Amino acid sequence: MEQFLQAGIIGISLGAQYALLALGFTLIFGILGVVNFSHGGFYMLGGYVAYACVDRLGVPYPVAVLAAVAATAALGWVFELLLIERLVDDHLATLMLTLGLYLVMSTAMLEVFGPLAMDFRFPVTGALRFGPVYAPLENLVVLGICLTAILALWLVLFRTDIGRALRALADDRAVAMAQGLRPKLLFPAAFALATGLAGLTGALVTPILSLSPGVADPVLATSFLTVILGGLGSLGGAALAAFIVGIVEAYSSVYFGGSIGALILFVLVLLLLVFRPTGLLGREVRGA
């Protein structure tokens, strides 16, 4: 029972981290119709920006996290405005553009910081005890920040004018434009919001796990898997699927090992695609 509860805590923490990544990924797809293959790169970049701020500039870790969010959001804004915007309806071209950006970011981090993992550690250590169960403090802090960020994103999307405008563009771009909404102003904002979430996750999680030029690959794979499971274009489905993926990964790793856990996730997605191709809460997304 102790092991079961311990795995549950880890799974919920993983789920919150995956939710931030998946929400950013599905936000871009749902609003722009773009599969952002650079999403894992922004996660990696967030970690490196936070590391550089702490290690090279000596700034406090919370400030470094904010700097990572600002840097990734700004890069996402510029990238969408200068490149994606020109080819937003050409899905193959945008896929290649985002993949190219990911390769550029990976190569740049490799050249600047080298191939080895950075000595980047979370500033909070220790554990809290809940009866027979121990919860690492760093996991609890990251969980709290991730849940706060998810709540903030929900408030932005459902309680602000810009959020309603973004959802209108996602539902029917032609009708939204007829009502006076301007995609050229809103699309960069959506891209920046999504990449900022990826940068936040990278700044929070890489000190706990690892920071190297290769960390983006599994992140992109997990994000894509989670979004498919939840349903392309569905924010609620992405969040739900993220916690399912986190819990399944935690329990399967504890009881079966990491490789079996990955196999279980792929089997779940395959079964879902057979019996429910739209995902858990998927819907048809109109790109134009």
C-alpha positions in Angstrom: 0.0 0.0 0.0 2.9 2.4 0.8 4.4 1.8 -2.6 1.0 2.2 -4.3 0.4 5.6 -2.6 4.0 6.7 -3.3 3.5 5.9 -7.0 0.2 7.8 -7.0 1.9 11.0 -5.7 4.6 10.7 -8.4 1.9 10.1 -11.1 -0.1 13.2 -10.2 3.0 15.3 -10.2 4.0 13.9 -13.6 0.5 14.5 -14.9 0.6 18.1 -13.9 3.9 18.6 -15.8 2.6 16.7 -18.9 -0.6 18.8 -18.7 1.3 22.1 -19.1 3.2 20.6 -22.1 0.1 19.1 -23.7 -2.0 22.2 -23.2 0.5 24.3 -25.0 0.8 21.7 -27.8 -2.9 21.4 -28.3 -3.5 25.1 -28.0 -1.4 25.8 -31.1 -3.0 22.9 -33.0 -6.5 23.9 -32.0 -6.2 27.6 -32.9 -3.7 27.7 -35.7 -4.0 24.1 -37.0 -0.2 23.7 -36.7 1.5 20.6 -35.4 4.3 22.2 -33.5 7.3 19.9 -33.7 9.5 22.5 -31.9 7.4 22.2 -28.7 10.0 20.0 -27.0 12.7 22.4 -28.1 11.0 25.2 -26.1 10.9 22.9 -23.1 14.7 22.4 -23.5 15.3 26.1 -24.1 13.4 27.0 -20.9 15.7 24.7 -18.9 18.8 26.2 -20.4 17.7 29.8 -20.0 17.0 29.1 -16.3 20.3 27.3 -15.9 22.2 30.2 -17.6 20.5 32.7 -15.4 21.3 30.8 -12.2 24.8 29.5 -13.0 26.2 32.2 -15.2 24.4 35.4 -14.0 23.8 34.4 -10.4 20.1 35.4 -10.3 17.7 33.7 -7.9 15.9 30.6 -9.2 12.4 32.1 -9.2 13.7 35.0 -11.3 15.4 32.5 -13.7 12.1 30.7 -14.2 10.4 34.0 -15.1 13.2 34.8 -17.5 12.8 31.3 -19.1 9.0 31.9 -19.6 9.7 35.4 -21.1 12.4 34.1 -23.4 10.5 31.2 -24.8 7.3 33.2 -25.1 9.2 36.0 -27.0 10.8 33.5 -29.3 7.5 31.8 -30.0 5.9 35.2 -30.8 8.7 36.2 -33.2 8.8 32.8 -34.9 5.0 32.8 -35.5 4.9 36.4 -36.7 7.8 36.1 -39.1 7.6 32.5 -40.4 4.5 30.5 -39.4 2.1 33.4 -40.2 3.1 33.4 -43.8 2.4 29.7 -44.3 -0.2 29.0 -41.5 -2.6 27.1 -43.8 0.1 25.0 -45.4 0.3 22.1 -42.9 3.3 20.4 -44.4 5.3 23.7 -44.6 4.5 24.6 -41.0 5.5 21.1 -39.9 8.8 21.5 -41.6 9.3 25.0 -40.2 8.7 23.8 -36.6 10.9 20.8 -37.1 13.6 23.1 -38.5 13.4 25.4 -35.5 13.7 22.4 -33.1 16.9 21.3 -34.9 18.3 24.9 -34.8 17.6 25.1 -31.0 19.1 21.7 -30.3 22.2 22.4 -32.3 22.6 25.9 -30.7 22.3 24.4 -27.1 24.8 21.7 -28.1 27.3 24.2 -29.4 26.9 26.6 -26.4 26.6 24.2 -23.5 28.1 21.0 -24.9 26.7 17.5 -25.0 26.9 16.6 -21.3 24.1 17.1 -18.8 24.3 20.3 -16.8 24.7 20.4 -13.0 21.4 22.1 -12.5 19.6 21.3 -9.3 16.3 22.3 -7.9 16.8 24.8 -5.0 14.3 23.0 -2.7 15.2 19.5 -1.2 13.8 17.2 1.4 10.5 15.4 1.7 7.2 15.7 3.6 5.9 12.6 5.4 2.2 11.7 5.2 1.9 8.7 7.4 3.9 5.9 5.7 4.3 8.0 2.4 7.1 10.4 1.6 6.5 13.2 -0.9 9.6 15.0 -2.3 9.4 18.7 -1.7 10.6 19.5 -5.2 7.8 17.5 -6.7 5.2 19.2 -4.5 6.5 22.6 -5.4 6.4 21.8 -9.1 3.0 20.3 -8.7 1.7 23.5 -7.0 3.2 25.8 -9.7 1.9 23.6 -12.6 -1.6 23.5 -11.1 -1.5 27.3 -10.6 -0.4 27.8 -14.3 -3.2 25.5 -15.5 -5.7 27.5 -13.5 -4.2 30.8 -14.9 -4.5 29.4 -18.4 -8.1 28.4 -17.9 -8.9 31.9 -16.6 -7.2 33.5 -19.6 -9.1 31.4 -22.1 -12.5 31.4 -20.5 -12.6 34.7 -18.5 -10.9 37.3 -20.7 -11.7 38.9 -24.1 -8.5 37.6 -25.7 -9.3 34.1 -24.5 -12.8 34.2 -26.0 -11.3 35.5 -29.2 -8.8 32.7 -29.4 -11.5 30.1 -28.8 -13.7 31.7 -31.4 -10.8 31.4 -33.9 -10.4 27.8 -32.9 -14.1 27.0 -33.4 -14.6 28.7 -36.8 -11.9 31.0 -38.1 -14.0 32.3 -41.0 -16.9 33.4 -38.8 -14.5 34.8 -36.2 -12.8 36.9 -38.9 -16.2 38.1 -40.2 -16.9 39.3 -36.6 -13.8 41.5 -36.8 -11.2 39.3 -35.1 -7.7 39.6 -36.5 -5.7 36.3 -36.7 -2.5 38.2 -37.5 -2.6 39.7 -34.0 -4.0 36.7 -32.1 -2.1 33.9 -33.6 1.3 35.2 -32.3 -0.2 35.6 -28.9 -1.5 32.0 -28.9 1.9 30.7 -30.0 3.7 32.8 -27.4 1.3 31.6 -24.7 1.9 27.9 -25.6 5.7 28.2 -25.9 5.8 30.1 -22.6 4.1 27.2 -21.0 6.7 24.8 -22.5 9.5 27.1 -21.2 8.0 27.2 -17.7 7.8 23.4 -17.6 11.4 23.1 -18.8 12.6 25.5 -16.2 10.8 23.7 -13.4 11.4 20.1 -14.4 14.9 19.9 -15.8 16.6 20.7 -12.5 14.8 17.6 -11.0 15.3 15.2 -14.0 18.1 16.2 -16.4 19.2 19.0 -18.6 21.0 18.2 -21.9 20.4 18.7 -25.6 18.6 15.4 -25.8 15.8 16.1 -23.3 13.5 17.5 -26.0 12.9 14.2 -27.8 11.0 12.3 -25.1 9.1 15.5 -24.2 7.9 15.9 -27.7 6.9 12.2 -28.0 5.0 12.4 -24.7 3.3 15.6 -25.6 2.2 14.2 -29.0 1.0 11.0 -27.4 -1.0 12.9 -24.7 -2.6 15.2 -27.2 -3.7 12.2 -29.4 -5.1 10.4 -26.3 -7.0 13.5 -25.2 -8.2 14.4 -28.6 -6.6 16.9 -31.0 -7.8 20.4 -30.3 -9.4 19.6 -27.0 -7.9 21.4 -24.0 -9.9 19.5 -21.5 -9.0 16.2 -23.2 -5.3 17.2 -23.2 -5.4 17.9 -19.4 -7.3 14.7 -18.6 -5.0 12.6 -20.8 -1.9 14.2 -19.2 -2.9 13.0 -15.8 -3.8 9.5 -17.1 -0.4 9.3 -18.8 1.4 10.5 -15.7 -0.4 8.0 -13.4 0.0 5.1 -15.9 3.7 5.9 -16.3 4.2 6.1 -12.6 2.5 2.8 -11.7 3.8 0.9 -14.6 7.4 2.1 -13.9 7.0 1.0 -10.2 5.5 -2.4 -10.9 6.7 -3.4 -14.4 9.6 -1.1 -15.3 10.0 1.9 -17.6 10.0 0.0 -20.9 6.8 -1.8 -20.1 5.3 1.5 -19.1 6.0 3.0 -22.5 4.5 -0.1 -24.1 1.3 0.2 -22.1 0.9 3.9 -23.1 1.3 3.0 -26.8 -1.2 0.2 -26.5 -3.7 2.5 -24.8 -3.4 5.1 -27.6 -3.7 2.4 -30.3 -6.9 1.0 -28.6 -8.4 4.4 -28.3 -7.7 5.2 -31.9 -9.4 2.0 -32.9 -12.6 2.5 -30.8 -12.6 6.3 -30.5 -10.5 8.0 -33.2 -11.3 11.5 -31.9 -9.7 10.8 -28.5 -11.2 11.1 -25.1 -12.7 14.5 -25.5 -11.8 15.1 -29.1 -13.8 17.2 -31.6 -13.5 18.2 -35.2 -11.2 21.2 -35.4 -11.8 23.6 -38.3 -8.6 25.2 -39.5 -10.2 27.7 -41.8 
